Every structure is written in structure tokens, then in C-alpha cells.
Amino acid sequence: MEKEIRKNKPKKVIYENQEVVHNIIFTYVKSILNDINCEAYLVGSSTTGKFGRYEESYEGESGSDIDLVIFLKEIPNGWEELNVKRDWWSLYRAGELEIEHTIHFVNAMVVKTGMRDVAMQKFKELKWNVEKIK
């Protein structure tokens, strides 16, 4: 059966204390990367003050995902490949974090070997708010 994809996300309810939520996210992501030799950056709503939960489930997710761009040599055990790829990255599920009774997935864009310069250029082109974790 083919998955139906909705074009519009449901309304997002932004968590009130974004600074506290950000600190929870940062600490959690840093902990899952603790034993991994990598360079990693948070991007997306966790860095822009727009992190929250959806009023209704959207494509299997109940809230904002935690977007991570990561440079590493090998994929850690337990990371699930999500079969989403672009020219310069492949997407993996690196973990999940519960905030205010909502599960938020950590989605890691693993930058492909030799594509570091492309990734750094994309940060600028896409005007991503980028925060180094490790």
C-alpha cells in the first residue's frame, strides 16, 4: 500500500519556554553523540525558537523533529536508515526524545564522504540557523 503524503502540515503548537526546551534537546543530542567520533550541528526548529507539537499526527510524527547534520566515518549501531537521500546526505533516525508527553525524533542528516564543502555551502545558501554540538 502506498503511503499517502499530505502537502500541508497541521498547525504546530510552539512550546512556551523555548530556551528550556532547547537546553533539553542540546543535552540529549550531546549525550547520544558522546562516544561517537564526529562533528555535529543542530539545525531547524530546535535552533529557531519554533519547536513544538502538532495538533494532529503528521506522517507518523506528533511533533517537530530534531534536525542534526553530522560528519562521521561510520554509522553508529542502532541508527535506522530512513531511505531518504540527497546528493550530499543520507537520513538516519538517531534517537527520540519525549518533551511534554510528545515524542520527537532525532533525524540525522549524515553528510556523505567528500561532501563537507557542499554541506557548509548549503548551510549558507539555505540560511540555516546552525549550532555546533560537537
N, C-alpha and C positions, 0 to 999 in steps of 0.2 A: 504494500500500500504506500503510495506516495504521500509524503508529509505536506500538508497544506501550510503555506507560508503567508502570514498576514503582512501587509505592507506597512501598517501603522501600529506602532507600539501603543499599549494602553497608557493612560495617564500615570505618571510617576509621582509618588508621594515622597518628597525630599525629607530625609531625616533632619530633625531640628538642629542638633548640635554637630555640625559637620566636622569641627575640629576634633571632638572626641571620637567620632566615627573614623575619621582619617587616621588618628593615632592607633586605634584598634586594628585597622587594616594594615597599616605600616608594620606594626609589631608582629602581626600574624604572618604576613608575607616574608618578613625578615626571618622569622623562625623556620618557615618551610624551606628557606634557601640556605640556612645556617651551614649545613655540611656539603653544600654544592659549590664547586669552583666555577663561578660565573660573574657576569656583570649584569645587573638588572635595574629596570626602571618601571615605576608606576606611571600609567597614563590614563586618560579617560576621566569619568565622573568622580572617581575617588580623589582626583587631584584638582577638580574644578569647583567643588562645593555643591555638586548636583547628584550626590549619591543617595539612593533610596530604594523603595519597594514599589512594585507595580500594583495598581488597583485590581488587576486580574493577571493570571499567568500568561506569559508571552513566550512562545516557542520553548516551553518547558522550564522557563526561568520565572522566579517570583520577584526578582529584584535586579538592580544593577549588577553587572558582573565586575569583577576586579581585574582590570586590564594590566597585563605585565608584558613588557618587552624584555627579552633575555638573550644574552650571548653566552653560549656554553658549547662544550665539545661533544657531550653525550647526554641523552635524555635520561633523567633520573627514574629509578624504579618506581612504579606506581602512578606515573603520569599517563593519562589516557590521551591517545591521539584522537583528535576530533574530525579528522579528514576535511579540514579547511586549510587551504594553502593559497599563498600568493607568490609572486615572483621572489620575494625576499624573506618570507617567513612561513612557518607551519604552526598550526594552533594545537595546543595541548591543554587538558584540564589538569591543573597542578594542585588543586585542593578546593575546599569550600569552607566558608565561614558563616556562622549564624549571627545575625545582628537583629535585635528586636523581633525575634521569632521568625525571621526570614532568612533562608539560605541564599548566600551569594557565592557564585562560583569564581575561582581564580582561573582565568583563561590566559595562558602564557603564549605569547607570540614568540616562538623560538626562531631567531634570525639564522638564516642559512649560512653555511660556511662561505666566506668570501664576500658576504653582502653587508658587512659592517658600515662601509661608507654610504651605501644606498639607504640603510636604516637611518643613519644620522641625518642624511639629506631629507628623508621623509618626515622626520620629526619637525624639521623647519618648514617644509612645504605644507604640511597638514596643520601647522601651528598648534601642535600638541603641547599641552602643559605636561612637562616631563619632570619626574622627581626620581633621582637616583636612590636606590635602596642599598645596593651592594656593588 
